[in-house]
Amino acid sequence: MDNLDSKALTKRKKWVFGTARVLGILGYKLFAKPRVEIHEDVERLKKEKSVFLYAGLHKSLWETSGLLVALLLNIKNIQIPYVGMGDNLVRGRFFQSLAKRLGVFLIKRAKSRKEILESAKQLKEYILYFISRGVDVMVYPEGTRKSIPTQGTYGKFFPTVFEPLLEYEKNKETIQEYYKNQPLYNIYIIPTNVDYSKIREDKELLEEYKKPRTLHVKDSLKMIRKIREVYISVGKPIKVADHLDKDRKQLAAYTREKCMDLVKILPINVVARAILDSVDGDRILSDKIEENIAANIQKLSGFSERFRDISMDEHPGVILEKVAKYETAFHPKYLNLKNLPLYRMYANYIGHYCT
C-alpha cells in the first residue's frame, strides 16, 4: 500500500471534477434514456460504516461514466466510487493526468506474464488502499468488453479483484492499526449490469475499424448520441464477511453469477436470435423472422420477469419494428450475411438464458 502514489486518492472539489460532473449529468439526461433499478439495501447500507466495491459485466465504455451518474442521481448522499480502467483506454500523459484527477485509477494493460503479475499486484494494492480508507471502488472484473464478441460468452471475473476484500475482512483490525483514526468498515460487493438497446461502439468491438475509436475523446462524445435506451441494474449487496469460507476464485465466480442474473432481455436480443435462426445456407429467410421471434419469446418465458420493453403477448412484428426503426442492419429489407457477427453479438448477451 505504501508503494502507491500519494495522489491516488484525489480530492474531487476541484474545477476538473466539477466540470466533468456537470457534463456527465447533461450527457446522461440529454442523450441516454436510462431505466434504473437499484436494490433498496444499497441506500440503507450506505448510511452505515460500509464500503462498496461495484463489480459489473462489461459491454461498453459508457458504463465507466454513465453508471456513476445513475448512482449520483438516484441514491441520496452516495459516494461516487473511484473507477479502475486499463491504461490503454486513456492515451497520453495529459489525458492520464486528467483521468486521475477525476478519480480514475489506471491499471497497466499487461502484454507478458511478468506484466500480468505486476498488473495484478497493482490492482490489489489499489483496491486495498481505497477500501481501507472507506472509499468506494468500481471495477469491471472481466477486464475487457470483447468477451461476448470474441468468445460468445461473458468472461470469467479476475479473482485478483476479490483478494483484497477477503484480506481486509479477515485482517481489518491489523490493517486499521496501520491507518490510525480509521474506523472498521463492513465491505460489500455491489453487483451491477447495464443493458443496451444499442451498444455505442458495437462496430468497433467487431473490429470493423482498424483504430479503436473510443480511445479518442471527440469520437466518444460523438458516439454517446447513439446510446438510446439503457437499462441500469444495481443488485443486492453481497456482504464479504458472510463469504469468508470462499477463496478469491469462488467469490469471483459467485459475484459473476449475481451479475449475470441482472441481465435484461431486450427486443434487440430477441430479434438478433431470431435472425440467426432464420439463416438458411447463404441467405437469411426474412419471412421466417417473426415466426422465430415468437418461438424465442416462448423459449424465454421462464425469464419473463427480466423482459424490458417486450412482453409475452406482444406481436412479433411490433417487436421487430421497434428494433428496425433505429438499427438499419436489423430491418428485413437490409438483412445481410456480412452482419452475422453483429446479430450474433446481440444474441449472445442473453445466451446464458437460452442454453
Protein Blocks (a to p, Z undefined) as FASTA:
>chain_A
ZZpcfklmccfkbfklmmmmmmmmmmmmmmmccdddddfklmmmmmmccddddddddfbf
klmmmmmmmmmmmpghiacddddddfklpgcjklmmmmmmnopacddddfbfklmmmmmm
mmmmmmmmmmmnopacdddfkopaklmmmnopacdddfklmmmmmmmmmmmmmmmmmmgh
iacddddddddddddfbdfklmmmnomafbdfklpfklmmmmmmmnmpadddddddddfk
lmmmpcfklmmmmmmmmmmmmpccdfklmmmmmmmmmpghjaccfklmmmmmmmmmmmmm
mmmmmgghiafklcfklmmmmmmmmmmklpmklgcfklmmmmmmmmmmmmmmmZZ
